[in-house]
Amino acid sequence: MTHIPRFLLRSIVVAFAGASLSAQNPPARASIAEKLDTPQAHVYVATLQPHTPSPSPNGHATNRVLIYLDDGVMTRQEGNGKPETIQFHRGDVRWRPAGGAYVAENTSDHPIRILEVDLKGKPSRPLPATRLDPTVTDPRHYKVAFENESVRVLRIHFDPRDKGNEHEHILNRVVLYLNDQTAAKADEVRMAGAATHSEENAADTPADRIAVELK
């Protein structure tokens, strides 16, 4: 019978124990909190725990808008490609086209949350237009963060006790509240539709929102 040195035997036991533990605890996927589900978009918050790879083996079949709800750093690796490092702050917005399998990892020392707006279909044609577009009639409060053929993302800011001009919304939009406001709490998400109105912040604190217009 072959004699196995005691130190080597310990190493083998540790290796098998590690392999067993790894098999019992595979890489965790991001936890999902549902927010909205409409004919145009599926909206949810994905939470990534620190230093825990989160695989997406099937990737995403849809284009998405990502809004970061926390400051942080993460990596994203597609297949055997080089990991992409992404640094972000609360309120940053990113466009992510449909793609294949990848692994995301939160390399921060705290959980990070990402509001994801998955688009369900192609934009309608022709797109409606209005002379009361908020970026035209009220550019001080409504600014375009980015725009493409599928969405227009607006940053909305009102100072305390501030009032805006009349404007018209003609597209459905997902609205994220970035701080506590008169009619909503921070991180609340709502779907809004067509409307013609003017807006006022009656509070003594600023009001900040992000609106994802769905074309």
C-alpha positions in Angstrom: 0.0 0.0 0.0 1.4 3.4 -1.0 2.1 5.7 1.9 0.8 9.3 1.5 2.6 11.9 3.5 0.4 13.5 6.1 0.9 17.1 4.8 0.0 16.0 1.3 -3.1 14.2 2.7 -4.2 17.4 4.3 -3.8 19.3 1.1 -5.9 16.8 -0.8 -8.7 17.0 1.9 -8.7 20.8 1.7 -8.9 20.7 -2.1 -11.8 18.3 -2.1 -13.6 20.3 0.5 -13.1 23.5 -1.5 -14.4 21.8 -4.6 -17.4 20.5 -2.8 -18.2 23.9 -1.3 -17.9 25.5 -4.7 -20.3 23.0 -6.2 -22.8 23.6 -3.4 -22.4 27.4 -3.8 -22.2 28.3 -7.4 -21.8 32.0 -8.4 -24.9 34.0 -7.4 -27.1 35.8 -9.8 -28.2 39.3 -9.1 -31.3 39.6 -7.0 -34.3 41.2 -8.9 -37.0 43.5 -7.5 -39.8 44.0 -10.0 -41.0 47.6 -10.6 -43.1 47.8 -13.7 -44.2 45.6 -16.6 -46.0 47.3 -19.5 -46.4 46.4 -23.2 -43.4 48.6 -23.9 -40.9 47.9 -21.1 -40.0 45.6 -18.2 -38.6 47.6 -15.4 -36.8 46.1 -12.4 -33.9 46.8 -9.9 -31.0 44.4 -10.0 -28.9 44.2 -6.8 -25.3 42.9 -7.0 -23.6 41.9 -3.8 -19.9 42.9 -3.3 -17.2 40.6 -4.8 -19.7 38.0 -6.0 -19.7 37.1 -9.7 -23.2 37.2 -11.2 -23.5 35.2 -14.4 -26.0 35.9 -17.1 -25.7 32.7 -19.2 -28.3 33.7 -21.8 -27.4 37.3 -22.0 -30.2 39.8 -22.9 -32.3 39.6 -25.9 -33.5 43.2 -25.6 -32.0 46.6 -25.5 -31.8 48.2 -22.1 -31.4 51.5 -20.3 -29.4 51.2 -17.1 -29.7 53.8 -14.3 -27.3 53.4 -11.4 -28.8 53.9 -8.0 -25.5 53.8 -6.1 -21.9 54.9 -6.5 -19.6 52.0 -7.2 -17.3 50.0 -9.5 -18.1 46.7 -11.4 -16.6 44.5 -14.1 -18.4 43.0 -17.0 -16.9 40.1 -19.0 -18.4 38.7 -22.2 -17.3 35.2 -23.0 -13.5 34.9 -22.9 -13.0 38.6 -23.6 -11.2 41.1 -21.4 -13.3 42.3 -18.5 -14.6 45.8 -18.8 -14.3 48.0 -15.7 -17.3 50.4 -15.2 -17.2 53.1 -12.6 -20.4 55.0 -11.9 -22.2 57.4 -9.6 -25.8 57.5 -8.5 -28.0 58.8 -11.3 -25.6 57.9 -14.1 -27.3 56.5 -17.2 -26.0 53.9 -19.7 -27.4 52.4 -22.9 -26.8 48.6 -23.2 -27.7 46.9 -26.5 -28.9 43.3 -26.6 -26.1 40.8 -26.3 -24.9 37.3 -25.4 -23.7 35.7 -22.2 -21.6 37.6 -19.7 -20.5 37.7 -16.1 -20.9 40.9 -14.0 -19.1 41.4 -10.7 -19.6 44.2 -8.2 -16.0 45.0 -7.1 -17.1 47.7 -4.6 -17.3 46.8 -0.9 -21.1 47.4 -0.7 -24.1 46.3 -2.6 -25.0 48.2 -5.8 -28.4 48.6 -7.4 -29.2 49.2 -11.0 -32.6 50.2 -12.4 -32.9 48.4 -15.7 -35.5 49.3 -18.4 -35.8 46.4 -20.8 -37.4 47.5 -24.1 -39.9 45.0 -25.4 -40.2 46.1 -29.0 -39.0 48.4 -31.8 -39.9 52.1 -31.8 -43.2 53.1 -33.5 -43.1 55.0 -36.7 -43.6 57.8 -37.5 -42.7 59.4 -34.1 -45.1 62.1 -32.9 -43.9 65.7 -32.5 -45.0 68.7 -30.5 -44.0 72.4 -30.5 -44.3 72.3 -26.6 -41.5 69.8 -26.1 -40.2 70.3 -22.6 -36.6 70.7 -23.8 -37.7 73.6 -26.0 -40.3 75.4 -23.8 -38.5 74.7 -20.5 -34.8 74.0 -21.2 -33.7 75.2 -17.7 -35.5 72.3 -16.1 -35.4 69.6 -18.8 -32.2 68.5 -20.4 -31.4 65.5 -22.7 -29.0 63.0 -21.1 -28.9 60.9 -24.3 -31.1 59.9 -27.2 -31.2 57.2 -29.8 -33.8 55.6 -32.1 -35.4 53.8 -29.2 -35.5 56.2 -26.2 -34.8 59.7 -25.1 -33.6 60.1 -21.5 -34.3 63.4 -19.8 -32.7 64.8 -16.6 -35.2 67.0 -14.7 -34.1 69.4 -12.0 -36.1 71.9 -10.0 -34.6 74.2 -7.3 -36.6 74.7 -4.1 -39.8 76.7 -4.6 -39.2 76.6 -8.4 -41.8 76.6 -11.2 -41.5 75.6 -14.8 -43.1 76.5 -18.1 -46.0 74.8 -19.8 -44.9 71.8 -21.9 -46.3 68.6 -23.5 -45.3 65.0 -23.1 -46.4 62.8 -26.0 -44.5 59.6 -25.3 -44.9 57.1 -22.4 -42.0 57.4 -20.0 -40.5 55.6 -17.0 -39.8 58.2 -14.3 -37.3 57.6 -11.5 -37.3 60.0 -8.5 -33.7 60.5 -7.3 -34.7 62.2 -4.0 -37.7 62.7 -1.7 -40.2 65.1 -3.3 -43.6 66.4 -2.5 -45.5 63.5 -4.2 -42.9 60.8 -4.2 -40.0 59.2 -2.3 -36.4 58.6 -3.5 -36.0 55.6 -5.7 -39.7 55.4 -6.5 -40.4 54.4 -10.1 -43.6 55.3 -12.1 -45.0 55.1 -15.6 -46.3 58.3 -17.0 -48.3 59.0 -20.2 -49.2 61.9 -22.4 -49.9 65.2 -20.7 -49.8 69.0 -21.1 -48.9 70.8 -18.0 -46.5 73.0 -16.1 -44.7 71.7 -13.0 -43.7 73.2 -9.7 -41.5 72.1 -6.8 -43.3 73.4 -3.7 -40.8 72.0 -1.3 -37.8 73.7 0.3 -35.4 71.1 -1.1 -34.4 70.4 -4.8 -36.3 67.9 -6.9 -34.4 65.6 -9.3 -35.8 63.0 -11.6 -34.8 60.9 -14.7 -37.4 60.2 -17.4 -36.9 57.5 -20.0 -39.2 58.3 -22.9 -40.2 55.2 -24.9 -40.4 55.8 -28.6 
